[in-house]
Amino acid sequence: MSGDLVNYYNAADIFCLPSKSEGLPNVIVEAFICGTPVVASAVGGIPAIVIEGINGFLAKPNSIEELENKIKISLEYSWNRESIRESVSFLFPEKVIEKYHNIYTSLAQNFKIDNVKNFHDHED
């Protein structure tokens, strides 16, 4: 994430993503890493990371009225930016890299053991 983006997220009171379809948008993760609360449509993977009142609010897709209401609530809400960061700490790049490393290390160890066993079983 560039320094400019970090500055923009940090300067924002909220980040809003009204979408009809999403996976797990990087922009929401970036906002959270900067401690910026999010108001977003409850689509795709967004409800899995937006925790109502902790790091943001969800609105029904295609509901302009609900989106407007959630934005107003968010702007009046007293957010704890550190809690917002902590709510997605499992998505921090260094933690994701560590998880992948552990998975691949485990797979590599199991693969070696299984291949050696299978090789010896078929030596006859």
C-alpha positions as semicolon CSV with decimal commas, in nm:
position;residue;x (nm);y (nm);z (nm)
1;M;0,000;0,000;0,000
2;S;0,148;0,334;-0,103
3;G;0,210;0,617;0,142
4;D;-0,051;0,829;-0,033
5;L;-0,320;0,565;0,024
6;V;-0,226;0,534;0,390
7;N;-0,257;0,912;0,426
8;Y;-0,600;0,911;0,257
9;Y;-0,732;0,624;0,472
10;N;-0,597;0,789;0,787
11;A;-0,757;1,123;0,695
12;A;-1,097;0,963;0,623
13;D;-1,369;0,947;0,887
14;I;-1,510;0,636;0,716
15;F;-1,459;0,434;0,399
16;C;-1,773;0,347;0,202
17;L;-1,802;0,065;-0,053
18;P;-2,155;0,029;-0,193
19;S;-2,131;-0,275;-0,421
20;K;-2,366;-0,519;-0,585
21;S;-2,103;-0,790;-0,606
22;E;-1,764;-0,842;-0,440
23;G;-1,527;-1,109;-0,323
24;L;-1,310;-0,992;-0,036
25;P;-1,210;-0,642;-0,145
26;N;-0,853;-0,533;-0,074
27;V;-0,971;-0,176;-0,025
28;I;-1,168;-0,279;0,284
29;V;-0,871;-0,467;0,427
30;E;-0,649;-0,165;0,358
31;A;-0,897;0,067;0,531
32;F;-0,908;-0,161;0,836
33;I;-0,528;-0,190;0,853
34;C;-0,522;0,191;0,873
35;G;-0,792;0,186;1,142
36;T;-1,058;0,340;0,919
37;P;-1,415;0,215;0,977
38;V;-1,607;0,082;0,676
39;V;-1,965;0,107;0,560
40;A;-2,025;-0,149;0,287
41;S;-2,289;-0,354;0,114
42;A;-2,344;-0,697;0,267
43;V;-2,230;-0,892;-0,040
44;G;-1,968;-1,156;-0,113
45;G;-1,701;-1,193;0,154
46;I;-1,761;-0,851;0,307
47;P;-1,988;-0,974;0,592
48;A;-1,710;-1,213;0,697
49;I;-1,482;-0,923;0,797
50;V;-1,711;-0,629;0,876
51;I;-1,813;-0,663;1,240
52;E;-2,108;-0,433;1,315
53;G;-2,008;-0,160;1,559
54;I;-1,649;-0,287;1,591
55;N;-1,496;-0,202;1,255
56;G;-1,790;-0,082;1,048
57;F;-2,149;-0,132;0,941
58;L;-2,321;-0,332;0,668
59;A;-2,607;-0,220;0,448
60;K;-2,841;-0,431;0,239
61;P;-2,734;-0,433;-0,125
62;N;-2,927;-0,187;-0,345
63;S;-3,076;-0,007;-0,043
64;I;-2,978;0,357;-0,074
65;E;-3,181;0,443;0,237
66;E;-3,004;0,186;0,454
67;L;-2,664;0,286;0,316
68;E;-2,740;0,649;0,395
69;N;-2,852;0,556;0,746
70;K;-2,538;0,347;0,813
71;I;-2,317;0,630;0,687
72;K;-2,488;0,875;0,922
73;I;-2,454;0,635;1,216
74;S;-2,087;0,575;1,133
75;L;-2,008;0,944;1,120
76;E;-2,159;0,993;1,466
77;Y;-2,009;0,675;1,616
78;S;-1,706;0,687;1,844
79;W;-1,461;0,450;1,673
80;N;-1,153;0,295;1,830
81;R;-0,904;0,285;1,542
82;E;-0,674;0,042;1,724
83;S;-0,966;-0,201;1,773
84;I;-1,043;-0,172;1,404
85;R;-0,683;-0,268;1,319
86;E;-0,691;-0,558;1,566
87;S;-1,019;-0,689;1,420
88;V;-0,837;-0,785;1,100
89;S;-0,490;-0,858;1,236
90;F;-0,523;-1,211;1,098
91;L;-0,513;-1,051;0,750
92;F;-0,191;-0,854;0,806
93;P;0,053;-0,951;0,529
94;E;0,318;-1,086;0,768
95;K;0,060;-1,310;0,940
96;V;-0,073;-1,439;0,606
97;I;0,283;-1,513;0,491
98;E;0,351;-1,699;0,817
99;K;0,033;-1,907;0,774
100;Y;0,125;-2,000;0,416
101;H;0,478;-2,087;0,526
102;N;0,343;-2,317;0,798
103;I;0,100;-2,484;0,557
104;Y;0,364;-2,546;0,291
105;T;0,617;-2,667;0,547
106;S;0,361;-2,913;0,684
107;L;0,268;-3,031;0,334
108;A;0,632;-3,075;0,240
109;Q;0,702;-3,281;0,553
110;N;0,396;-3,500;0,496
111;F;0,479;-3,544;0,128
112;K;0,832;-3,661;0,204
113;I;0,714;-3,911;0,467
114;D;0,433;-4,047;0,247
115;N;0,659;-4,080;-0,058
116;V;0,926;-4,266;0,138
117;K;0,663;-4,503;0,281
118;N;0,505;-4,561;-0,061
119;F;0,846;-4,615;-0,220
120;H;0,941;-4,879;0,035
121;D;0,605;-5,053;0,003
122;H;0,664;-5,108;-0,371
123;E;1,032;-5,214;-0,362
124;D;0,964;-5,585;-0,418
